[in-house]
Each structure stands twice: as C-alpha cells, then as structure tokens.
Amino acid sequence: MGPVLCLGMFMYVRAALFLAASALVIEVIAPSMLSAAEPKPPLAPSSKWEVDYAPTECRLRRAFGEGPEQMLLQLSRYDLHDQLEMALAGPHIPATDDNGPVSVATSTVAEVPGIQAQGFAGTGKVPGSLRFRPDVDLPKALRSDVAAGRPTMLGINFVRRYAVRLDLGSMKGPLAALDKCFDDLITSWGLDPVQQRQLKSGPEPLESPLRWFRPDDYPAGLSRMGLGGAVIIRLLVGTDGGVQKCEVTKSGGDKAFQDATCEAATKRAKFRPAIGPDGQPAASVWIKRINWKPGGSFFVFR
C-alpha cells in the first residue's frame, strides 16, 4: 500500500474518531435494544495492518471491504494493563446518545463479556463511527484465537440490527507488533517494560482522586457556559509516591481542562508507590480518565 493511500486512510480514521471523542457522559442502553441481524458475508481485508507509533499510545489499523462499503478498524493501547480500545469507521453505523452494550465475538469466544460502545452518525465526508470503551476482555479473546492457531473472525452486533463481520486473519503478528510498540512507548516514559510487566502492584492513591479536584479548579469561563470535557492523564509516580510528571494521553473539550487536570493532580496527588518484582518500591504510571461536568458533581472520576 503506497504512502498516499496510507495517508488517506489515516486522515479518514482520524476524522471519524474525532467525531466520536465528543461523548462525555456515560449511560447504559437496555440490552433489549440489541437484536441479531441476518448474517452477512465477512468483509475481507483491503489493506495491510498499519502500526502507528503515536506519542501517547500504540495503534493498529486496517481497512476492510471496498468502495462505499469500506470499513476501517483501529485497535489502540495506552495503559500498562493489557486492554484495548477499539474503533470502527464506515457506513450505516447507527448513532446513539450514549454508550451501550454491543455484542462482540471472535473465532474462539462466542461473546466477549461487558463490551460497551457508542455510535456516531456520519456528516458529509466524515464517516459514521463506533467507539468502544477500553476493555481487558477483548485482547484476551484475540489472544485466545492466536493460542488456538485460528484466524480471527470478528463479529459485531449493535443497536437497530446493525451487524458486521471482519476477517482479521491471524492476529499473532499484529498483536506482537502492538506489544513491541507498547514496550517502546514504556521505554520512552523512562521505565523498563520488563520490570513493569512483573510489578507486584501498581501505584495506588493514598486518598480518593475526588479530593484532588476542587470547585475553583473548574475553568471559570467554561463553567459559566455550561461546557464540560474529558481528559485521560498519565501520572509518572516515583518510588517516594510523589507525582514526577503529568501528561495528557487523550482529551475531548477545551485545552483548559487538560491544564486544570494536570495542575490539580500534580499539586495534590500522593500515592503508595508501585512494588517491583524484588519487593522494593518502583517508579510506574497511573492512568485514568477525568470527566469535567458543569453543575452538581463537577467532575466524574473513572
């Protein structure tokens, strides 16, 4: 696949995922809204897997199908835990107001438990998208296919009888490439990936993160306008439990929320440090999402 095609596919996915990133409040859609659609032939790959070494996360991307029915799949990882965030862009994806249950299956797992996603309608040249919440069971299902020596057939059933099947092929090589990318990302944080995989425990806040944020931390102008935002932060926690660095992994909303989140966390967060394989305190990272919401409880920790 030539550089022009790769760039076009990249911009296509970025546009779709930007649209999806605006969701800030999470509610559950009743499972009864999901109903099985008639099985369709699986979409075959129309590109090779692309590994994106992004500054704050690692991404796998691939296109499936051709022409107006083409789908784009992205799997990304930004946390020390083996969890994946999945996103799908393409036609016919139904829009939903909030996150809700979605049925996901692989070749060896009939239904991956607890998967949640939100659909976003396409606008103009921007395709519709289905953005999944980060999940630890999805990588387990994909690795189960690899362990069984079976290519992955990914099935997705969403609201209003939306259904799609993607022929991912063998995930052994793509997952290995994603793991290598993430090891390199951990190294860029100044940490040893081997040690981080062997930690006996990760950093734990000494008090609820709710106490790190106060009403006067809310950006005043944005509060008056009733605007909210979502920020995923990565805190580098030293062996003494102090925050050495705060970086924004992902965000939605005004940049003022990014600045306010890191400023409050750096100033007030204290941790019980991670414990290494030798039983001694070790530097590590703490990654969580903060939702800023005007009025009432001014933010939600997740």
Summary of the structure (lengths in Angstrom):
residues: 302
radius of gyration: 20.0
end to end distance: 39.0
largest distance: 56.9
contacts: 945
relative contact order: 0.14
helix: 27%
strand: 34%
